[in-house]
Amino acid sequence: MVFLKIYHQIDDYPTFWLYLSVPLLALVHDTYFYWIHRFLHLKSVFKHGHRVHHLSRIPTPWTAYSFSPFEAVLMAFFVPFYSFISRYTI
């Protein structure tokens, strides 16, 4: 049983897909990030899953990497999530 659709040759899909897939990926990722971030700000989830990020008061390049393991798993889940949904949309 195949769960993901992966193509190995650029001509497996029409050329327009090459140019459409990057903005589509960005749009889907931003939507995913937005809703996950809203979820992390729920009162019951915030103290366990997102508070660590908000404890970083000084903005540095490393602040973006200040998050709990729970938040890291949610953010890393995007890759298998997108790979799975793209199987059914392409």
Backbone as a printed PyTorch tensor [residue, N CA C, xyz], in Angstrom:
tensor([[[  0.8450,  -1.1760,   0.0000],
         [  0.0000,   0.0000,   0.0000],
         [  0.8970,   1.2480,   0.0000]],

        [[  0.6120,   2.1930,  -0.8830],
         [  1.4160,   3.4080,  -1.0000],
         [  0.6870,   4.5530,  -0.2990]],

        [[  1.3760,   5.1990,   0.6450],
         [  0.7760,   6.3100,   1.3710],
         [  1.2190,   7.6610,   0.8360]],

        [[  2.3990,   7.7110,   0.2320],
         [  2.9400,   8.9720,  -0.2660],
         [  3.2490,   8.8660,  -1.7470]],

        [[  3.0950,   9.9680,  -2.4380],
         [  3.4070,  10.0060,  -3.8540],
         [  4.6940,  10.8230,  -4.0190]],

        [[  5.7370,  10.1760,  -4.4700],
         [  7.0170,  10.8480,  -4.6690],
         [  7.4100,  10.6620,  -6.1230]],

        [[  7.7920,  11.7480,  -6.7610],
         [  8.2360,  11.5940,  -8.1340],
         [  9.7300,  11.8830,  -8.2230]],

        [[ 10.3890,  11.1420,  -9.0870],
         [ 11.8420,  11.2000,  -9.1780],
         [ 12.3260,  11.9250, -10.4260]],

        [[ 11.4760,  12.0550, -11.4060],
         [ 11.8380,  12.7560, -12.6360],
         [ 11.0100,  14.0340, -12.7290]],

        [[ 11.6450,  15.1090, -13.1500],
         [ 10.9500,  16.3880, -13.2190],
         [  9.7900,  16.3590, -14.2130]],

        [[  9.8790,  15.5180, -15.2040],
         [  8.8020,  15.4680, -16.1990],
         [  7.6890,  14.4720, -15.8380]],

        [[  7.6770,  13.9710, -14.6100],
         [  6.5660,  13.1350, -14.1490],
         [  5.2780,  13.9500, -13.9980]],

        [[  5.4210,  15.2470, -13.8140],
         [  4.2900,  16.1620, -13.6800],
         [  4.4560,  17.2900, -14.6840]],

        [[  3.3890,  18.0020, -14.9870],
         [  3.5120,  19.1350, -15.9120],
         [  4.4470,  20.2110, -15.3340]],

        [[  5.0510,  20.9970, -16.1820],
         [  6.0110,  22.0200, -15.7680],
         [  5.3830,  23.0390, -14.8280]],

        [[  4.1090,  23.3830, -15.0300],
         [  3.4800,  24.3780, -14.1570],
         [  3.4840,  23.9240, -12.6960]],

        [[  3.4510,  22.5880, -12.4630],
         [  3.4410,  22.0920, -11.0890],
         [  4.7310,  22.4470, -10.3570]],

        [[  5.8390,  22.4530, -11.0740],
         [  7.1180,  22.8170, -10.4710],
         [  7.0430,  24.2330,  -9.9080]],

        [[  6.4350,  25.1460, -10.6390],
         [  6.3520,  26.5460, -10.2150],
         [  5.2060,  26.7920,  -9.2310]],

        [[  4.1960,  25.9630,  -9.2570],
         [  3.0620,  26.1170,  -8.3550],
         [  3.3130,  25.4650,  -6.9930]],

        [[  4.0900,  24.4080,  -6.9580],
         [  4.2640,  23.6400,  -5.7260],
         [  4.9660,  24.4210,  -4.6220]],

        [[  5.9040,  25.2910,  -4.9660],
         [  6.6300,  26.0430,  -3.9300],
         [  5.7140,  27.0490,  -3.2290]],

        [[  4.9830,  27.9180,  -3.9660],
         [  4.0570,  28.8100,  -3.2560],
         [  2.9460,  28.0500,  -2.5170]],

        [[  2.5050,  26.9440,  -3.0690],
         [  1.4860,  26.1430,  -2.4010],
         [  2.0150,  25.5820,  -1.0840]],

        [[  3.2330,  25.0850,  -1.1030],
         [  3.8600,  24.5800,   0.1170],
         [  3.9680,  25.6930,   1.1540]],

        [[  4.3800,  26.8940,   0.7380],
         [  4.4900,  28.0270,   1.6660],
         [  3.1320,  28.3820,   2.2560]],

        [[  2.0980,  28.4020,   1.4280],
         [  0.7550,  28.7310,   1.8970],
         [  0.2380,  27.6950,   2.8930]],

        [[  0.4130,  26.4310,   2.5760],
         [ -0.0580,  25.3640,   3.4750],
         [  0.7340,  25.3910,   4.7790]],

        [[  2.0430,  25.6150,   4.6970],
         [  2.8670,  25.6750,   5.9080],
         [  2.4620,  26.8540,   6.7880]],

        [[  2.2500,  28.0260,   6.2010],
         [  1.8310,  29.1840,   6.9870],
         [  0.4830,  28.9470,   7.6520]],

        [[ -0.4320,  28.3110,   6.9510],
         [ -1.7410,  27.9990,   7.5190],
         [ -1.5960,  27.0240,   8.6800]],

        [[ -0.7990,  25.9900,   8.4770],
         [ -0.5390,  25.0040,   9.5340],
         [  0.0830,  25.6880,  10.7490]],

        [[  1.1040,  26.5130,  10.5110],
         [  1.7920,  27.1970,  11.6090],
         [  0.8210,  28.1050,  12.3640]],

        [[ -0.0210,  28.8360,  11.6420],
         [ -0.9780,  29.7390,  12.2680],
         [ -1.9060,  28.9870,  13.2230]],

        [[ -2.4990,  27.8960,  12.7550],
         [ -3.4600,  27.1700,  13.5820],
         [ -2.7960,  26.4410,  14.7410]],

        [[ -1.5960,  25.9280,  14.5150],
         [ -0.8640,  25.2940,  15.6250],
         [ -0.5090,  26.3480,  16.6590]],

        [[ -0.0890,  27.5250,  16.2150],
         [  0.2710,  28.6080,  17.1340],
         [ -0.9560,  29.0620,  17.9230]],

        [[ -2.1110,  29.1560,  17.2570],
         [ -3.3500,  29.5030,  17.9720],
         [ -3.6640,  28.4350,  19.0260]],

        [[ -3.4910,  27.1660,  18.6520],
         [ -3.7170,  26.0600,  19.5870],
         [ -2.7820,  26.1750,  20.7930]],

        [[ -1.5300,  26.4990,  20.5670],
         [ -0.5560,  26.6070,  21.6490],
         [ -0.8580,  27.7580,  22.5980]],

        [[ -1.6460,  28.7160,  22.1560],
         [ -2.0140,  29.8380,  23.0170],
         [ -3.2980,  29.5930,  23.8120]],

        [[ -3.9180,  28.4370,  23.6420],
         [ -5.0530,  28.0970,  24.5020],
         [ -4.5610,  28.0030,  25.9430]],

        [[ -5.3440,  28.5040,  26.8590],
         [ -4.9120,  28.5790,  28.2610],
         [ -4.4440,  27.2280,  28.8100]],

        [[ -5.1540,  26.1710,  28.4600],
         [ -4.8010,  24.8440,  28.9860],
         [ -3.5360,  24.2640,  28.3580]],

        [[ -3.1590,  24.7390,  27.1900],
         [ -1.9910,  24.2110,  26.4800],
         [ -0.7690,  25.1100,  26.6770]],

        [[ -1.0120,  26.4050,  26.8300],
         [  0.0690,  27.3890,  26.8550],
         [  1.1450,  27.0720,  27.8930]],

        [[  0.7330,  26.8300,  29.1300],
         [  1.7210,  26.6420,  30.1970],
         [  2.5610,  25.3790,  30.0230]],

        [[  2.0360,  24.3950,  29.3060],
         [  2.7750,  23.1530,  29.1060],
         [  3.5010,  23.1010,  27.7710]],

        [[  3.0120,  23.8550,  26.7920],
         [  3.5510,  23.6810,  25.4530],
         [  4.1750,  24.8780,  24.7930]],

        [[  3.9220,  26.0960,  25.2980],
         [  4.4060,  27.2720,  24.5570],
         [  5.0450,  28.3260,  25.4620]],

        [[  4.8840,  28.1700,  26.7530],
         [  5.3930,  29.1530,  27.7060],
         [  6.8960,  29.3450,  27.5710]],

        [[  7.6310,  28.2750,  27.3290],
         [  9.0900,  28.3420,  27.2040],
         [  9.4890,  29.3550,  26.1370]],

        [[  8.7710,  29.3650,  25.0510],
         [  9.0740,  30.3050,  23.9680],
         [  8.8900,  31.7540,  24.4280]],

        [[  7.8580,  32.0130,  25.1870],
         [  7.5780,  33.3750,  25.6350],
         [  8.4770,  33.8120,  26.7850]],

        [[  9.1980,  32.9060,  27.3740],
         [ 10.1780,  33.2820,  28.3980],
         [ 11.4330,  33.8870,  27.7870]],

        [[ 11.6260,  33.7370,  26.5170],
         [ 12.7640,  34.3580,  25.8210],
         [ 12.4200,  35.8230,  25.5810]],

        [[ 12.9940,  36.6860,  26.3700],
         [ 12.6600,  38.1090,  26.3150],
         [ 13.5580,  38.8960,  25.3620]],

        [[ 14.8160,  38.4980,  25.2460],
         [ 15.7620,  39.2310,  24.4100],
         [ 15.7510,  38.6140,  23.0130]],

        [[ 15.3860,  39.4000,  21.9990],
         [ 15.3500,  38.8320,  20.6440],
         [ 16.7550,  38.5950,  20.0940]],

        [[ 17.0370,  37.3500,  19.8280],
         [ 18.3050,  36.9580,  19.2250],
         [ 17.9860,  35.9520,  18.1230]],

        [[ 18.9580,  35.6140,  17.3020],
         [ 18.6990,  34.5750,  16.3010],
         [ 18.3160,  33.2340,  16.9380]],

        [[ 18.6970,  33.0140,  18.1880],
         [ 18.4220,  31.7390,  18.8580],
         [ 17.0260,  31.6950,  19.4720]],

        [[ 16.3520,  32.8340,  19.5860],
         [ 15.0180,  32.8610,  20.1800],
         [ 14.0380,  31.9860,  19.4050]],

        [[ 14.2050,  31.9230,  18.1030],
         [ 13.3130,  31.0900,  17.2910],
         [ 13.4210,  29.6110,  17.6620]],

        [[ 14.5240,  29.2280,  18.2880],
         [ 14.7270,  27.8250,  18.6700],
         [ 14.4130,  27.5770,  20.1460]],

        [[ 13.7600,  28.5260,  20.7660],
         [ 13.3840,  28.3870,  22.1690],
         [ 11.9620,  27.8580,  22.2380]],

        [[ 11.8350,  26.5520,  22.3680],
         [ 10.5080,  25.9480,  22.4570],
         [ 10.5930,  24.6210,  23.1910]],

        [[  9.4470,  24.1600,  23.6470],
         [  9.3820,  22.9000,  24.3880],
         [  9.4230,  21.7180,  23.4170]],

        [[  9.7360,  20.5260,  23.9090],
         [  9.7030,  19.3420,  23.0510],
         [  8.3220,  19.1000,  22.4320]],

        [[  7.2590,  19.3950,  23.1760],
         [  5.8990,  19.2470,  22.6530],
         [  5.6870,  20.1370,  21.4360]],

        [[  6.1140,  21.3870,  21.5320],
         [  5.9830,  22.3150,  20.4110],
         [  6.8550,  21.8700,  19.2350]],

        [[  8.0410,  21.3640,  19.5280],
         [  8.9350,  20.8870,  18.4720],
         [  8.2970,  19.7430,  17.6860]],

        [[  7.6470,  18.8290,  18.3890],
         [  6.9870,  17.7030,  17.7230],
         [  5.8450,  18.2020,  16.8430]],

        [[  5.0540,  19.1430,  17.3540],
         [  3.9550,  19.6930,  16.5550],
         [  4.4700,  20.3690,  15.2870]],

        [[  5.5570,  21.1160,  15.4030],
         [  6.1090,  21.8080,  14.2350],
         [  6.7610,  20.8240,  13.2580]],

        [[  7.4250,  19.8090,  13.7770],
         [  8.0780,  18.8200,  12.9140],
         [  7.0520,  17.9290,  12.2130]],

        [[  5.8700,  17.8300,  12.7740],
         [  4.8210,  16.9930,  12.1920],
         [  4.3600,  17.5100,  10.8310]],

        [[  4.6820,  18.7670,  10.5020],
         [  4.2330,  19.3380,   9.2370],
         [  4.7210,  18.5300,   8.0370]],

        [[  5.9510,  18.0800,   8.0500],
         [  6.5180,  17.3750,   6.8880],
         [  5.7280,  16.1010,   6.5780]],

        [[  5.5100,  15.1920,   7.5330],
         [  4.6850,  14.0210,   7.1930],
         [  3.2300,  14.4040,   6.8990]],

        [[  2.7210,  15.4240,   7.5900],
         [  1.3530,  15.8850,   7.3370],
         [  1.2040,  16.3620,   5.8960]],

        [[  2.0970,  17.2230,   5.4490],
         [  2.0060,  17.7520,   4.0840],
         [  2.2470,  16.6500,   3.0540]],

        [[  3.1840,  15.7730,   3.3350],
         [  3.4530,  14.6730,   2.4130],
         [  2.2330,  13.7820,   2.2590]],

        [[  1.5310,  13.5670,   3.3530],
         [  0.3420,  12.7210,   3.3060],
         [ -0.8090,  13.4080,   2.5800]],

        [[ -1.0770,  14.6810,   2.8920],
         [ -2.2150,  15.3440,   2.2470],
         [ -1.9320,  15.6240,   0.7750]],

        [[ -0.6610,  15.8420,   0.4330],
         [ -0.3580,  16.1120,  -0.9730],
         [ -0.5730,  14.8560,  -1.8230]],

        [[ -0.5270,  13.7050,  -1.2220],
         [ -0.7880,  12.4510,  -1.9380],
         [ -2.2030,  12.4470,  -2.4980]],

        [[ -3.1210,  13.0830,  -1.8020],
         [ -4.5200,  13.0700,  -2.1900],
         [ -4.9550,  14.3270,  -2.9340]],

        [[ -4.0750,  15.3140,  -3.0330],
         [ -4.4640,  16.5520,  -3.7030],
         [ -3.7940,  16.7360,  -5.0510]],

        [[ -2.7810,  15.9480,  -5.3330],
         [ -2.0530,  16.1100,  -6.6000],
         [ -2.5440,  15.0830,  -7.5890]]])
